[in-house]
Amino acid sequence: MISWAERDIVLDDPELLADFIAQASELLPHLTPHAIERLAIAPAPSPIALSLHALRGTAGFFGLQGLCDAASTLERRLGDADASPAVLAIEAARLAMRIELLRVRIISLPQPARASRTARFGDLVPGLQRVLGDCAALLGRRIRLSVEGHATRLAPAWLAPLRDALVQLLRNAADHGIEPPGERRALGKPETGQLVLRATHAGDMLFIALEDDGRGVVADRAPHPSPVSGLGLGLDIVRHALAPLDGEVELHSSPGRGTRAMLRIPHARLARADDCPEVSSSCLQTQDPFSGRRSRRRNPAPPARSSRAATPAPP
């Protein structure tokens, strides 16, 4: 129990949760009254704003609804030009207190052994299902998530970045992709929207695809605040999360038919052969297993660079 801060912690992965709380604690120096006042006038999106938005999404991954709500409230206040410094300071202090109480609570939990850890894509699935369920309830959507590739091996260091990227993609799909039941019915679609998440290794790459059968991306539609999407930073979070992995994200959308997001992560960037036995760094060209297209990557891996998102185009 964590008194009023969080009455329930979902321990699908205690090690990953401990790492998240440590990461969240790095925000504490930026939640003082002076720092939060500077953040309110900083150009968007600032690194701290991106971290705050990611915190909001990832808290839902672990079922930390109180932390998610506190981050959401502060993010909304920061986007309100009329919010006073005093109001911002109060909301920042509430978030900081929740983070600190959680940090103290997590320290008291038994620490898992890290040396023998193996990671699989399925380790992320319970938290992703939880995020999607919360989003669907908030938005009044009906959404079913199917997952393929539970047994796909991952380097342990990939879990947190992939978690953050996939949380944001799921939230975007639920908010901007899948239509409300009534709208889907009028379009002749089943009331329940479908999301399919696939993970596999091919050559020297890890591929993760997320597809939905929603409305597709409308290029000229401006981001709109909602209980899920906040201020439209979702795709920036995905790029930011994938950057340490030298990963890339591409979106392909067909109006009225849905959107497909493809993540590509090069094995050579972080994994050694004993981390991921499926790794094969000998391929200079890799077949995209979900689309049949080829992805060219030099070997050895190039220096780290920012990930990119392609302009939406029909698949």
Order of alpha helices (4+ residues) and beta strands (2+ residues): alpha-alpha-alpha-alpha-alpha-beta-alpha-beta-beta-alpha-alpha-beta-beta-alpha-beta-beta-alpha-beta-beta
